């Protein structure tokens, strides 16, 4: 890579005149100083969960072009045009299908651009700047999973949903299959409600059990927050979409319980293509994701510790089922917005 940054006023004005709007949040982020964190402090762990849009689909080659032609994300490259490296933020990504026991490590490195990008880059840089402690961005997710079934958290109960003149029974945690017609026998299919939740949580915990392998020199940690970007699969199922808010509330509570982190902050991003005022399944999901924000007052226990990011303004085209065309700006801008929201919850922005 050979990209040189320019940060002069004339450059910014020229970009604005050509209709290229710089991300103001990115301009406020300082360059990484390359120094390690204070290892006398516990590693602050932020766990990233969701489905395929939480993965790394922002194309690296396009990101290089964006930085060069639009001047965005200057903190990602140094004056020589090389990718910067944060020595105070560790990036770990694990993935496996189904329950515990199946796992592959995709990333175990200091925060930098080493391949295609996801929201972890913006999140990691914002939190790394805001937090005076070692930071671990730990992603445990896989694609094509719904909150209403695959990621259904423990404590979720079965329920009934009427559609097209029939009543369907939807599975609670640990039941199988996803749903069946009331009065008929549920056929076992080898995949139970919540199986992916159980697997993703177990894989994250496996990383934390062997902390020094993933954050060199670390011996202690605190789970400080969760970042969640999901909802695409649920929009194809009316039963899951209409139940999304209840399931999301349970997810927030259960994550804090499973990681023994009652004070951990939670940031949820909406689907990038869905506008406020949307109806149907996407409207149900959007409204649910916005409702859990502590500022709404609907859930008093979430005040000051849960935030929602409305992603539509940060979406540069495409939709969740097409991974936004691999546009790295979508992943970077939504990641920055999530990181900023987390920093605000921490009271450090």
Residue pairs with C-beta under 8 A, 6 or more apart in sequence:
1 64
1 77
1 81
1 82
1 83
2 81
3 64
3 67
3 68
3 77
3 81
4 77
4 79
4 80
4 81
5 67
5 71
5 74
5 77
5 79
5 81
6 71
7 71
7 74
11 71
12 22
12 71
15 21
15 22
15 70
15 71
16 22
20 69
20 70
20 71
22 70
22 71
22 72
23 72
23 73
23 332
23 333
23 336
25 126
25 336
25 337
25 340
26 72
26 73
26 74
26 75
26 332
26 336
27 74
29 75
29 125
29 126
29 129
29 336
30 75
30 129
31 74
31 75
31 78
31 84
32 75
32 84
32 85
32 86
32 87
32 88
32 111
32 125
32 128
34 84
34 85
34 87
35 87
35 88
36 87
36 88
36 134
37 87
37 88
37 133
37 134
37 135
38 132
38 133
38 134
39 134
39 217
39 218
41 132
41 133
41 134
42 133
42 134
42 220
42 221
42 222
43 90
43 133
43 134
43 135
43 136
43 211
43 215
43 218
43 220
43 221
43 222
44 127
44 131
44 133
44 134
44 135
44 136
44 221
44 222
44 224
45 136
45 138
45 208
45 221
45 222
45 223
45 224
46 123
46 127
46 135
46 136
46 137
46 138
46 224
46 225
46 226
46 227
46 342
47 138
47 139
47 140
47 204
47 223
47 225
47 226
47 227
47 255
47 259
48 54
48 119
48 120
48 123
48 137
48 138
48 139
48 140
48 141
48 226
48 227
48 228
48 229
49 139
49 140
49 141
49 151
49 200
49 226
49 227
49 228
49 230
49 255
50 141
50 228
50 229
50 230
51 141
51 142
51 143
51 144
51 145
51 146
51 151
51 230
51 231
51 232
51 233
52 142
52 143
52 144
52 232
52 323
53 229
53 230
53 232
53 271
53 272
53 320
53 323
53 324
54 118
54 119
54 139
54 141
54 228
54 229
54 230
55 95
55 118
55 141
55 142
55 143
56 93
56 115
56 116
56 117
56 118
56 120
56 331
57 116
57 118
57 323
57 324
57 326
57 331
58 116
58 117
58 118
58 326
58 327
58 328
58 329
58 330
58 331
58 332
59 116
59 326
59 327
59 328
60 113
60 115
60 116
60 117
60 328
62 326
62 327
62 328
63 73
63 76
63 113
63 117
63 328
63 332
66 72
66 73
66 328
66 329
67 73
67 74
67 76
67 77
72 329
72 332
73 332
75 84
75 125
76 83
76 84
76 113
76 121
77 83
77 84
78 84
83 112
83 113
83 114
84 112
85 110
85 111
85 112
86 110
86 111
86 112
86 124
86 125
86 128
87 110
88 128
88 134
88 135
89 110
89 111
89 124
89 125
89 127
89 128
89 135
89 136
89 137
90 108
90 109
90 110
90 111
90 134
90 135
90 136
90 137
90 214
90 215
91 107
91 108
91 109
91 110
91 111
91 112
91 120
91 124
91 137
91 139
92 105
92 107
92 108
92 136
92 137
92 138
92 139
92 207
92 214
93 105
93 106
93 107
93 120
93 138
93 139
93 140
94 103
94 104
94 105
94 106
94 138
94 139
94 140
94 203
94 204
94 206
94 207
95 103
95 104
95 106
95 140
95 141
95 142
95 203
96 102
96 103
96 104
96 142
96 199
96 200
96 203
97 142
97 196
97 199
98 191
98 195
98 196
98 199
99 195
99 196
99 198
99 199
99 202
100 198
100 199
100 202
100 203
101 199
101 202
102 199
103 203
103 206
107 114
107 139
108 213
108 214
111 120
111 121
111 124
111 125
111 128
111 137
113 121
116 326
116 328
117 328
117 331
117 332
118 139
118 331
118 335
119 227
119 229
119 269
119 331
119 332
119 334
119 335
119 338
120 137
120 139
120 335
121 331
121 332
121 335
122 331
122 332
122 333
122 334
122 335
122 336
122 337
122 338
122 339
123 137
123 227
123 335
123 336
123 338
123 339
123 342
124 135
124 137
124 339
125 336
125 339
126 336
126 338
126 339
126 340
126 342
126 343
126 349
127 135
127 137
127 225
127 339
127 342
127 343
128 135
129 343
130 342
130 343
130 346
130 348
130 349
131 224
131 346
131 348
134 215
134 218
136 214
136 215
136 218
136 221
138 204
138 207
138 208
138 214
140 200
140 201
140 203
140 204
140 207
141 200
142 196
142 200
144 233
145 151
145 196
145 230
145 233
146 233
146 234
146 237
146 240
147 230
147 231
147 234
147 240
147 244
147 247
147 248
147 251
148 170
148 178
148 234
148 237
148 239
148 240
148 241
148 243
148 244
148 247
149 171
149 178
149 193
149 194
149 240
150 191
150 193
150 194
150 195
150 196
150 197
150 233
151 194
151 196
151 197
151 200
151 230
151 251
152 171
152 172
152 173
152 193
152 194
152 197
152 247
153 173
153 194
153 197
153 247
153 250
153 251
153 253
153 254
153 255
154 173
154 174
154 194
154 197
154 254
154 258
155 173
155 250
155 253
155 254
156 172
156 173
156 193
156 194
156 247
156 250
157 172
157 173
158 169
158 170
158 171
158 172
158 175
159 169
159 170
159 172
159 243
160 167
160 168
160 169
160 170
160 182
161 167
161 168
161 170
161 179
161 238
161 239
161 242
161 243
162 168
163 238
163 239
166 181
166 182
167 181
167 182
168 179
168 180
168 181
168 182
168 239
169 179
169 180
169 181
169 182
169 186
170 178
170 179
170 239
170 240
170 243
171 177
171 178
171 179
171 186
171 192
171 193
172 193
173 193
173 194
174 192
174 193
174 194
175 186
175 192
175 193
176 186
176 188
176 189
176 190
176 191
176 192
176 193
177 186
177 187
177 188
177 189
177 191
178 193
178 237
179 239
180 186
180 187
197 251
201 255
201 258
201 259
205 259
207 214
208 221
208 223
211 218
211 219
211 220
211 221
212 218
212 219
215 221
222 261
223 259
223 260
223 261
223 264
224 261
224 264
224 265
224 346
225 264
225 265
225 266
225 267
225 342
225 345
225 346
226 252
226 255
226 264
226 265
226 266
226 267
227 266
227 267
227 268
227 269
227 338
227 342
228 251
228 266
228 267
228 268
228 269
229 268
229 269
229 334
229 338
231 244
231 270
231 271
231 285
231 289
231 320
232 271
232 320
232 321
233 240
234 240
234 241
234 244
234 281
234 285
235 241
235 271
235 281
235 282
235 285
236 281
237 281
238 281
240 247
241 280
241 281
241 282
241 284
241 285
242 281
242 284
244 284
244 285
244 288
244 289
245 284
245 287
245 288
245 291
245 292
248 268
248 288
248 289
248 292
249 292
249 299
252 266
252 292
252 302
252 306
255 261
255 264
255 266
256 262
256 263
256 264
256 266
263 305
264 305
265 305
265 306
265 307
265 342
265 345
265 346
266 292
266 302
266 305
266 306
266 307
267 306
267 307
267 308
267 309
267 338
267 341
267 342
267 345
268 289
268 292
268 293
268 306
268 307
268 308
268 309
269 289
269 308
269 309
269 311
269 334
269 337
269 338
270 285
270 286
270 289
270 290
270 308
270 309
270 310
270 311
270 312
271 282
271 285
271 286
271 311
271 319
271 320
272 311
272 312
272 314
272 315
272 318
272 319
272 320
272 324
272 330
272 334
273 282
273 312
273 315
273 318
273 319
273 320
273 324
274 282
274 283
274 285
274 286
274 312
275 312
276 286
276 290
276 310
276 312
277 283
278 286
289 308
290 296
290 308
290 310
291 298
291 299
292 298
292 299
292 302
292 306
292 308
293 302
293 306
293 307
293 308
294 302
294 303
294 304
294 305
294 306
294 307
295 303
295 307
297 303
299 306
304 345
305 345
306 345
307 341
307 342
307 344
307 345
308 341
309 334
309 337
309 338
309 341
311 334
311 337
314 330
314 333
314 334
314 337
315 324
315 330
315 334
316 324
316 327
316 329
316 330
316 333
317 324
317 325
317 327
317 330
318 324
318 325
318 327
318 330
324 330
324 331
340 349
343 349
